[in-house]
Amino acid sequence: MTEASRSLQVTSEYWIEEVVGHGGGDFHILWRTIILGCCSVFRGAAAYLGRPEEEDRCEVFRIEGTDGARCWIDRDVLKEWRRIKPTDEGDYLFVVQSVGRFRLRFPEGALPEVV
């Protein structure tokens, strides 16, 4: 599957506006452990604006409903999402530190295979 044919949907207009306005039209998702306060720890998919430092570890997708915005997803995230499955609505969750949780979905639920 080529980059041009792979896409995903982000279900938050707010996050899309942030990506387009501040991320140069790109963001990436990594598997992280994030401390959310004195006693709360989140382990999961975390998004960051811009392109990743290690693009070769990622799969890239067009973001539907934008003018060329892209999302790089680390292969470790894709492996974990495959293991834990999507929500009942078909969404995969990710967090943006100090902003909140967001959802994305792959067209027809087609989570890409990871090498």
Sine and cosine of phi, psi and omega as CSV:
sin_phi,cos_phi,sin_psi,cos_psi,sin_omega,cos_omega
0.00,0.00,0.78,-0.62,-0.03,-1.00
-1.00,0.06,0.32,-0.95,0.02,-1.00
-0.85,0.53,-0.63,0.78,-0.04,-1.00
-0.89,0.46,-0.48,0.88,-0.05,-1.00
-1.00,-0.08,-0.20,0.98,-0.02,-1.00
-1.00,-0.06,0.73,-0.68,0.01,-1.00
-0.57,-0.82,0.22,-0.98,0.12,-0.99
-0.56,-0.83,0.26,-0.97,0.01,-1.00
-0.89,-0.45,0.75,-0.66,0.12,-0.99
-0.97,-0.23,0.80,-0.61,-0.14,-0.99
-1.00,0.02,0.28,0.96,0.02,-1.00
-0.81,-0.59,0.92,-0.40,0.05,-1.00
-0.89,0.45,-0.54,0.84,0.02,-1.00
-0.86,0.51,-0.74,0.67,-0.05,-1.00
-0.92,0.40,-0.63,0.77,0.04,-1.00
-0.87,0.49,-0.68,0.74,0.03,-1.00
-0.88,0.48,-0.63,0.77,0.04,-1.00
-0.90,0.43,-0.69,0.72,-0.02,-1.00
-0.89,0.46,-0.76,0.65,-0.04,-1.00
-0.92,0.39,-0.65,0.76,-0.07,-1.00
-0.98,0.20,-0.53,0.84,-0.12,-0.99
-0.81,-0.59,-0.24,0.97,-0.06,-1.00
-0.97,-0.26,0.17,0.98,-0.03,-1.00
0.92,0.39,0.33,0.95,0.00,-1.00
1.00,0.02,0.13,0.99,-0.05,-1.00
-0.72,-0.70,0.48,-0.88,0.21,-0.98
-0.51,-0.86,0.26,-0.97,0.00,-1.00
-0.71,-0.71,0.43,-0.90,-0.05,-1.00
-0.84,-0.54,0.80,-0.60,0.03,-1.00
-0.85,-0.53,0.34,-0.94,0.11,-0.99
-1.00,0.03,0.87,-0.49,-0.13,-0.99
-0.67,-0.74,0.32,-0.95,0.22,-0.97
-0.94,-0.34,0.85,-0.53,-0.06,-1.00
-0.83,-0.56,0.74,-0.67,0.07,-1.00
-1.00,0.06,0.85,-0.52,-0.05,-1.00
-0.93,-0.36,0.89,0.46,-0.04,-1.00
0.94,-0.35,-0.12,-0.99,-0.12,-0.99
-0.93,0.37,-0.50,0.86,-0.12,-0.99
-0.75,-0.66,0.15,0.99,-0.08,-1.00
-0.91,-0.43,0.79,-0.62,0.00,-1.00
-0.83,-0.56,0.72,-0.69,0.07,-1.00
-0.93,-0.36,0.77,-0.63,0.10,-0.99
-0.86,-0.51,0.91,-0.40,-0.01,-1.00
0.14,-0.99,-0.35,-0.94,-0.04,-1.00
-0.97,0.23,0.80,-0.60,-0.01,-1.00
-0.80,-0.60,0.69,-0.72,-0.06,-1.00
-0.97,-0.23,0.56,-0.83,0.02,-1.00
-0.69,-0.72,0.60,-0.80,0.02,-1.00
-0.94,0.35,0.50,-0.87,0.05,-1.00
1.00,0.03,-0.03,-1.00,0.00,-1.00
-0.99,0.11,0.47,-0.88,0.02,-1.00
-0.96,0.28,0.39,-0.92,0.06,-1.00
-0.92,0.38,-0.61,0.80,-0.04,-1.00
-0.93,-0.36,0.98,0.22,-0.05,-1.00
-0.88,0.48,-0.48,0.88,-0.04,-1.00
-0.93,0.36,-0.22,0.98,0.05,-1.00
-1.00,0.01,0.00,1.00,-0.18,-0.98
-0.86,-0.52,0.35,-0.94,0.19,-0.98
-0.96,-0.29,0.64,-0.77,-0.07,-1.00
-0.93,-0.36,0.61,-0.79,-0.05,-1.00
-0.71,-0.71,0.59,-0.81,0.19,-0.98
-0.96,0.29,0.56,-0.83,0.06,-1.00
-0.98,-0.18,0.91,-0.41,-0.03,-1.00
-0.87,0.49,0.59,-0.81,0.03,-1.00
0.99,0.10,0.15,0.99,0.05,-1.00
-0.84,-0.54,0.17,-0.98,0.01,-1.00
-0.99,-0.16,0.92,0.39,0.08,-1.00
1.00,-0.10,0.10,1.00,0.05,-1.00
-0.91,0.42,0.55,-0.84,-0.02,-1.00
-0.74,-0.67,0.42,-0.91,0.05,-1.00
-0.81,-0.59,0.80,-0.60,0.12,-0.99
-0.99,-0.16,0.79,-0.61,0.03,-1.00
-0.89,-0.47,0.84,-0.54,0.03,-1.00
-0.87,0.50,0.64,-0.77,-0.02,-1.00
-0.87,0.50,-0.50,0.87,0.06,-1.00
-0.89,0.46,-0.60,0.80,0.04,-1.00
-0.91,0.42,-0.72,0.69,0.00,-1.00
-0.87,0.49,-0.64,0.77,0.04,-1.00
-0.89,0.46,-0.70,0.71,0.00,-1.00
-0.92,0.40,-0.68,0.74,0.02,-1.00
-0.88,0.47,-0.60,0.80,0.03,-1.00
-0.90,0.44,-0.63,0.78,-0.03,-1.00
-0.94,0.35,-0.68,0.73,-0.11,-0.99
-1.00,-0.03,-0.24,0.97,0.05,-1.00
0.95,0.30,0.35,-0.94,0.00,-1.00
-0.98,0.19,0.11,-0.99,0.11,-0.99
-0.92,0.40,0.14,-0.99,0.04,-1.00
-0.86,0.52,-0.48,0.88,0.01,-1.00
-0.99,0.14,-0.12,0.99,0.00,-1.00
1.00,-0.06,0.22,0.97,-0.04,-1.00
-0.99,-0.12,0.45,-0.89,0.17,-0.99
-0.93,-0.36,0.65,-0.76,-0.10,-0.99
-0.99,-0.15,0.57,-0.82,0.16,-0.99
-0.60,-0.80,0.36,-0.93,-0.04,-1.00
-0.89,-0.46,0.52,-0.86,0.16,-0.99
-0.88,-0.47,0.89,-0.45,-0.09,-1.00
-0.82,0.57,0.73,-0.69,-0.01,-1.00
0.92,0.40,0.16,0.99,0.06,-1.00
-0.88,-0.47,-0.80,0.59,0.01,-1.00
0.55,-0.83,-0.21,-0.98,-0.02,-1.00
-0.99,-0.16,0.59,-0.81,0.02,-1.00
-0.72,-0.69,0.17,-0.99,-0.04,-1.00
-0.79,-0.61,0.53,-0.84,0.18,-0.98
-0.68,-0.74,0.33,-0.94,0.03,-1.00
-0.58,-0.81,0.52,-0.86,0.05,-1.00
-0.99,-0.10,0.66,-0.76,0.01,-1.00
-0.80,0.60,0.74,-0.67,-0.01,-1.00
0.84,0.54,0.40,0.92,0.04,-1.00
0.92,0.38,0.35,0.94,-0.11,-0.99
-0.99,0.10,0.98,0.20,0.09,-1.00
-0.93,0.36,0.82,-0.58,-0.10,-1.00
-0.92,0.40,0.52,-0.86,0.10,-0.99
-0.93,0.37,0.55,-0.84,0.00,-1.00
-0.91,-0.40,0.74,-0.67,-0.01,-1.00
-0.98,0.21,0.00,0.00,0.00,0.00
